[in-house]
Amino acid sequence: MKRSFSCKLLVSAALCLGSAVPALAADPVTPKVIIVAGWENGADTGDAPGEYQDWVEREHLTESVTVRGVKEPILRRNAQGVYGLVLRSGPSELMALALDPAFDLKKTYWIFTGISGVNPNLASVGSVAWARWVVDGDALRELDDRAIPKDWPYGLYAIGADRPNALPKDANHYGSVTDVAELTKAYPLNQGLARWAYDLSKDVKLADDPEIARRREAWPATLPASKPPMVLMGETLGALRYWHGEARNNWAQDWVKLWTKNQGVFVMTNEESQTNQKEMRLLAKWGYVAPDRIMVLRSGSNPSMPPPGVSLTQSMGDEGPGQNVAFDNNERAGAPVVAELVKHWGHYQDHVPSAP
């Protein structure tokens, strides 16, 4: 009794004096879906779009939300529990969000979005792909292609291997794993979830552009690059270096095939998917996010090699109108997935969807 009475007196006195008695913390925010974009042109709304703006405007992400330790506004939301995150300073902001105690992300679904170079052997500019793997193309050995053995296709190969298209013989070359069987540069996503997302979006009407249609005519009619934009399933390859051309496109196809054990196909290439997934795998290991709720949706803004008759230097970085169509179609393909998750959140909150 004395203890209870003393506590009441202390609290009452503190309240009267305006003292800093800690208030009970509010329940953490539990986003249903977080759409992650890599960058934005200018403002988030009202000007020329980047990877973020179409999502912000069409999903009505009108409220800015503070993330502890991050000075720039990177997070927005709507009333339905859909959030948008733009990584203005890179993947470290994923860590900041996950470590902010104001948020509980254990049941949150993630859609990592953005534009990419697109493999013309599998899709065209403006196409959108749901990934089953994110493949890391950074850590490798490189020899000048002009000085490689005659039977090598190129001078890029895995650390610990003795030639291209061979897996390392020693697991320790790629980090602290104890068994070479654990070694991978292909980060697996939830394939059932990816197929489910693809099924929802495969018939979405995608945007096109007259200039893009004209440029498609430069490709042989037998190649998917000559076709209008499409939704497909295929892997995204992340590499910090911006590569381009048929020789490197062949490497990318082989690299994805190698690390996914002939199960994956190279469709999209960009510079940040691999770093984002490294961060998410770490956060999943620590228990902050659910790895089986992560999706990756990339759209093609330019081909990863030039069409016949076009020089490498002329084609390199020439995205023309492809960027805006890629921004547009990325949101168009992802919107049905977001809408379905929100509409039936009572089910999906505890049951991750999957398609065979």
N, C-alpha and C positions, 0 to 999 in steps of 0.2 A: 504493500500500500504506500509506504513512504517513497519507494522508487517511482511509482506511477505518478504520485502527486508532484514530486520534484521535477519529473519530465514535463508535466503540464505547465508548471511554473516557468521553467526555462523556455519552453516554446512560446508561451504567452508573452514573456518579457522580450524575447527576441522579436516577436511580431510588433510589439509596441515600439521598440527602438528602431525598427526597420533594419534589423540585423540580417545577415546573409544566412538564414536557415535554408539549406538546400531544398528547393521544391522537388516534388516527386517528378521524375522524368516522364515525359509523354511517351506513349507507345511508339516504337520506331515505325517509320513509313515503310510500307511494303509494296513497291511498284509491281504491277502485273507484267508489264513489258517495258524493256528499255531498248530503244533504237539507238545504235552507236554509229556516229559519223566521224570521219577523220578530220574534216576541215570545212570551212565556209568562206565564201567571198563576202567581204564587208559585213553588213548587218545580217541577222538571222532571218529577217523578213523584209519584203518590200523592195529589194533591189535584185541584181543579177544573182541567180541561185548558185550555190555550191552543193556539196554533198548533204547538207543539213536542211536547207531552206524549204524544199518541197515537203519534207516530213513535218517541219514546224508548222507550216501554213495549212496543210491538208489534214493533219491530225489535231489541229487547233491547240498546239502546245503553247498556250498563252501565258502561263505562269512561270516565272523564273524561280529556281530553287537554289539555295545556297548549299555548297559543299564545303565542309570544314577544311581549312587549310588551302583552299583554292580561291584566289582573288578574282579571277575572271569568271563571268557567268557561263557555265558550261552545261547546266542541267535545266530542262524545261519539262512541264507536265500539263496534262489536261485533267478534267474532272473525273474521267473514267479510269484513271490509274495508268495511263500510257505516258511514258517519259521519253525524252530525247536527250542524248548526251553527245556533245561535240568535243572531241579530244584536241583542244587547242594547243596543248603542250605535249601531246603524246600519251602513251599508255600509262604513264605514272598517275594520270587522273582517274583511271580505273581503280587503282590502288587507293587513292584518296577517297573515292566514293565508297568503296567496300569497307574501309576502315572507319568511316564516319558512323558513330553509334546512332545517329538519327535515322539510319536506314537498315532494314533487314532485307537482304537480297537472296535468301535461301530458296524462295519459290519463284523468283523473277525469271521470266523468259528474256533472252537476249537476241537481238538481230543486229549483227555487225554488217554494216552496209558500206557502199562506196563504189567508185568507178575504177575501172581496170583496163589494161590492155587485154584484148580478146584474141584467142587463138583462132585464126581464120579457117583452120581445118575443121573446126567444130561449131563455130557460131559467127554471127555478124555483129557489126557495130550496132549498139542499141539493145543487144540481147542481154538477158539476165540469167544468172546461174545460181542455184542453191548448192552449196558445197557439202561434201561428205567428209572431206579432209581439208585441212590447211597444211600446206607443205612448206617447209622452211628451206629457202634457197641461198642462205647467207654463208654458212660455214662450209667451205670446200677448199680444195687445192686448185690452183689455176696455173696453167702453162700457156705460153704464147701459141696460138693455133698454128702459126707458121713454122714452129719448131717441134711439133709433136711427132711421135712415131707415125709412120704412114698408115697403120691400120687403126688409128684412133679417129673417132668422128670429130672430136674437139678436145680442148685442153682443160676441161672442168671435170673434177671427179671428187668423190667423197674422201675426207680425211680418214686415213687408216686403210684405204683401199689402194690398189696398185695400178688402177686404170679406170677409165670411165665405165659407167653402168655396172659397177660392182659395189657391193656393200662392204663396210669396214670389217676387218678381221679382228679388230681390238675395240671393245666397247668403250674403253676409257678415253678414246680420242674425242668423243662427243659428250663428255660429262661423267658424273659420278654414278654410273650404273654398274651393277655387278655382273650382268650377263648380257652378252651381245644380243640375245633374243629380246631384251628390253629396249634396245637402242632403236630410236626412230627419229626421223626428221619430218614425219607426217603426223600431225596432231589430229586424232580421230574425233569427229563430231558424232552426235546421235543420228545415225543414218535413218532410223525409223521416223524420227522427228523431221529430218530433212525431206524425206519422201512425202510425209504428210503435208508439209508446207508447199512442196512442189505441186501436189495434187490440187491444193486450194488455188494456186496461182497460174497453173499451166495454160488456162484458157483466157487469161486477162488480155484485154485489148491493149497492145503496146503502141506507144507513139513512134512515128517515123518522121523523116524529113526529106524533102526533094533533093537536097544536095547530097545527103547520105545515100539515097537511092541511086543517084547518078554515079557516085563513087563505087558503089557495089558492082557496077557494070564492068569495072576493071578486073574483076575476079572471074576465073573460069566458072561456068554454069554448074559444074559438078561439085564445087565447094560450097559449104554452108555460108561462107562469107558473102556469097552473091545473093542470099535470100534475105527477106525482111527480118526485123528483130523477132526473136523467139525466147521463150522461157525453157530452160533445160536444167539438168543436174550435171555438175562437173566441178572439179577441184580448183581451188585458188592457190597459187604459188606466190609466196611473199619473199621479196629480196630487196635489200636496201639500195642496191645498184639498179639504175634504170637501164635495162638492156633492150635491144631491138634487133630484129633481123631473122632470116630463115635459119641460120646456123644456131643461134641461141634459142630459137623456137624449138628446134629439134632437141636441143639439150633439155629444155623445160619439159617437153613431152616425155623424154626418157627419165628425167629426174623424178617426176611425179609417179610414173609407172614403177620405177625402182623402189621408192620408199613406201608405196601403197601395195607392194607385192602384186603388181599387175591388176589391181582392182580399181584404181582411180584413173581419171583422164584429166589432162591439163586443159582448162578452159580459160581461166582468168589469171592475170599477173598484176601485182601491185607491190607497194613498198612497205606496207604496214600490217598486213594480216598476220604474219608470223610473230611479230612483236606483241600484238594484241593477244594472241592465243597463248603465248608464253606467260603473259601476265594472268590471264584467266585460269590457266592450269595451276599456277601457284596459288591463286585465291581459292580455287576449288580444293586444293590439297589442304589448305588451312581451314576449310569449312565455311567460307564466306559466300560462295556461290555454288549452284548446282550445275555440274558440267554437262549433264544430260539435257539442259534447257538452253544450250547455246546454239544459235544458228548463224550462218554466214551467207549473205546475199550480195553478190557483186554484179555490176553491169558494165558492159563494154563501151568505152568511149573512143577507142582507136584500135586498129589491128596491131598485133604484136610483131608483125613483119609486113613489108610492103607488098602490094600486088605486083604481078609480072610487069616489067618495064618501068617501074618506079624505083629510083635510087634510095639507098638506105638513108642518106643524109636528107633527102627531100621528104622522106616519110617519117623520120624520127621526130616525135613530138607534135606532128601535125594532126591535131584532134578536131580541128574545124568545128562543125556543128555537133560532133559526136558527144561532146561533154553534156550539153543541155538535154539531149535525148536520153543519155545514160542516167542523168540525175532524175529525169521524169520517170523513166521506166523502172528504176530501182524502187521508187515509192509505189508505183502502180502494182508491181509484183508482190511487194511486201504487205500492202494494205489489207488484202483479204485475210492474211494470217493474223495480223494484229486484231482485226475486227472479230474474228472467230474466237480468239483467246479471251477477249474482253466480254463478248456476248455470253459465253458459257464458262465464265471464270469459276463458278461454283463447282464445276467438274474439273477443269484444267488446273486449278490451284493445287490439287493433290494427285492428279493423274496426268502424266506427260503423254500427249498424243503420239501415235505412231501409225505408220502405214507399212504394209508388207513390201 
